């Protein structure tokens, strides 16, 4: 990555929470979550994207790093003279130690065997977290106070903006380090190093960066509980990496941003937000297995050739029925989910401020009708998109 890109990344991280519209505590909190998720997703990509190791228990190192960091915060609260911005270093050390410990066993095999071992290990650690309450705090977790400790430069780390800049600084450092080592496993194996040793080293380093993300999680939330270790978090990082694009360095970052935004925004709008995330993942795997970055890379040559504008009319035509189809599907999903999960509230509800009686067949027929019309229109409009792609893909004839 060229120096100008690093300067742009640094300037973006510094200025982003100051932009009007993004300068509220809610948005800054979401940006902080995105930063943590980006480090976590990149650490996962070191395994899957660079060495082909599919882990179903990567949250173990995120969570253990977070626990080590939260205990470090408690020591700082009790007088340890360490500035709060260095707490993620505790998480990095914890992630690295456990990565070495568990990696010595798990990386002896690759492929499906490795994936199954990581799944079993993840379940084992989650079970242990509920038994070893002295370290893990049981179901309540461990808490600490990020404002109690040394205050360098007068910073108390109470405001979300100050916490964001801690996360942004560690994000910049982590991205730089992971970018520097991204090709080393392939090169090492190519020149004759033992593949198992390469897997082990990559695994340990990946666990270290996951521990950094866990440490930042501890600072941001001031609590670490068993959910930080669980399968749900391991599944979330898998979603981020796949949806962003495993094949590229920036893909997991993009996936982390998109998934975090969807988690925050959808959870505010619907109780069925996890269902929508699952559907989004399935659609991406079926129609864009290379992730969002593959779609961007597909259009980059057209942007460079200044032909993208020739595609936009067909995209807009297809977008209208796609939106109608989506509205019909969302309406049916919402009323069905509401009826299935909260039957005690009765059959009357509202959707987009419109009263709906789910005991009547009309809402269901209306939803099916909207879905059908949208699907029909989308299938009719898609050939226009295909024709437009054929036209713009043809090489320009010399004059």
Secondary structure, 3 states (H helix, E strand, C coil): CCHHHHHHHHHHHHHHHHCCCCCCHHHHHHHHHHHHHHHHHHHHHHHHHHHCCCCCCCHHHHHHHHHHHHHHHHHHHCCCCCCHHHHHHHHHHHHHHHHHHHHHHHCCCCHHHHHHHHHHHHHHHHHHHHHCHHHHCHHHCEECCCCCCCCHHHCCCCCHHHHHHHHHHHHHHHHHHHHHCCCHHHHHHHCCCCHHHHHHHHHHHHHHHHHHHHHHHHHHHCEECHHHCCHHHHHHHHHHHHHHCCCCCCHHHHHHHHHHHHHHHHHHHCCCHHHHHHHHHHHHHHHCCCCHHHHHHHHHHHHHCCCCHHHHHHHHHHHHHHHHHHHHHHHHHHHHHHHHHCHHHCCEEEECCEEEECCCHHHHHHHHHHHHHHHHHHHHHHHHHHHHHHHHHCCCCCC
